[in-house]
């Protein structure tokens, strides 16, 4: 997971559920909730079937794009994950703690 958020040329849902064969909406929404991404959740509800990246990208801040980038890693739950400055875009203590907790859960649940 790089410092610079990388988005795919797809809709918000496909960016979050990339690589999953049967992405479960509840799983994705749970991760977004855990990361305190309420605005992204609302946007996801509005654009769940939209494949147009312009419908959501311009509406998110750099911090929110970084959150989507990080959330995608947690959704995919790969065997190996390398994080490069995962807290760099988060200034709120609560959100930084949520990211750290999610990273610990990812390791503990291997």
Phi and psi in degrees as a GROMACS rama.xvg file:
@    title "Ramachandran Plot"
@    xaxis  label "Phi"
@    yaxis  label "Psi"
@TYPE xy
-82.9387  165.027  UNK-2
-65.778  -40.5576  UNK-3
-85.8583  122.912  UNK-4
-63.2423  131.163  UNK-5
-110.884  124.233  UNK-6
-112.28  147.901  UNK-7
-86.0946  160.167  UNK-8
-80.6387  50.2799  UNK-9
-136.514  -174.365  UNK-10
-72.496  170.168  UNK-11
-60.4912  -44.737  UNK-12
-59.4317  -45.5018  UNK-13
-67.2417  -29.0272  UNK-14
-67.998  -37.9275  UNK-15
-79.4798  -34.0564  UNK-16
-102.832  17.0899  UNK-17
-55.8083  132.167  UNK-18
85.6259  -7.43553  UNK-19
-95.2486  135.424  UNK-20
-76.1023  -45.0801  UNK-21
-126.925  67.0955  UNK-22
-61.7611  125.434  UNK-23
-91.8301  123.248  UNK-24
-55.8018  -41.1682  UNK-25
-61.7579  -38.0551  UNK-26
-63.9036  -48.2382  UNK-27
-62.0892  -46.4376  UNK-28
-63.4589  -36.8739  UNK-29
-63.1798  -41.6607  UNK-30
-66.1248  -41.3916  UNK-31
-62.9991  -39.9006  UNK-32
-64.0362  -45.898  UNK-33
-59.431  -34.5606  UNK-34
-87.437  6.58574  UNK-35
61.2032  42.6794  UNK-36
-104.352  58.2715  UNK-37
-63.7253  -39.8584  UNK-38
-65.7873  -39.7246  UNK-39
-66.7709  -38.467  UNK-40
-58.8431  -44.7893  UNK-41
-63.3851  -43.6633  UNK-42
-63.6545  -37.9688  UNK-43
-62.1919  -42.1119  UNK-44
-61.3839  -37.0049  UNK-45
-73.6615  -28.3569  UNK-46
-125.183  27.4394  UNK-47
-56.9782  -35.12  UNK-48
-103.104  9.44441  UNK-49
-92.0474  122.412  UNK-50
-93.9661  1.48577  UNK-51
-87.6174  113.413  UNK-52
-64.6597  -24.8493  UNK-53
-70.9703  -15.0639  UNK-54
-75.15  -14.6671  UNK-55
-134.517  -31.3516  UNK-56
-58.2316  -46.0894  UNK-57
-70.1289  -11.8783  UNK-58
-93.722  -4.53189  UNK-59
-109.087  142.247  UNK-60
-75.3455  170.575  UNK-61
-58.89  -41.2183  UNK-62
-61.0903  -43.0364  UNK-63
-68.986  -36.9146  UNK-64
-63.4955  -40.5015  UNK-65
-63.2147  -36.2323  UNK-66
-65.128  -41.8236  UNK-67
-63.2379  -43.3896  UNK-68
-59.3407  -45.1555  UNK-69
-69.6315  -42.0785  UNK-70
-59.8494  -38.7918  UNK-71
-59.0033  -39.3124  UNK-72
-63.7355  -41.6849  UNK-73
-68.7889  -36.4646  UNK-74
-64.8956  -43.3799  UNK-75
-69.2593  -31.2632  UNK-76
47.0453  60.0428  UNK-77
-71.7316  164.519  UNK-78
-64.5157  -37.7674  UNK-79
-127.595  132.21  UNK-80
-134.048  129.588  UNK-81
-114.403  121.247  UNK-82
-102.174  131.61  UNK-83
-112.367  102.366  UNK-84
54.2153  58.9654  UNK-85
-66.5995  -18.2296  UNK-86
-100.158  1.99639  UNK-87
-58.8592  -33.5289  UNK-88
-92.7518  -0.796427  UNK-89
-110.121  120.509  UNK-90
-102.777  -29.1433  UNK-91
-72.338  129.715  UNK-92
-56.4993  -41.7232  UNK-93
-61.095  -42.8668  UNK-94
-72.4322  -37.4891  UNK-95
-60.8996  -42.7225  UNK-96
-63.799  -38.7609  UNK-97
-63.258  -42.189  UNK-98
-64.1243  -45.2875  UNK-99
-61.3442  -41.4247  UNK-100
-63.1955  -41.8788  UNK-101
-65.4449  -38.917  UNK-102
-64.6528  -41.729  UNK-103
-64.3003  -42.6669  UNK-104
-61.7413  -38.6737  UNK-105
-61.1495  -42.0988  UNK-106
-71.0022  -45.8437  UNK-107
-65.3153  -28.443  UNK-108
-94.0498  15.5086  UNK-109
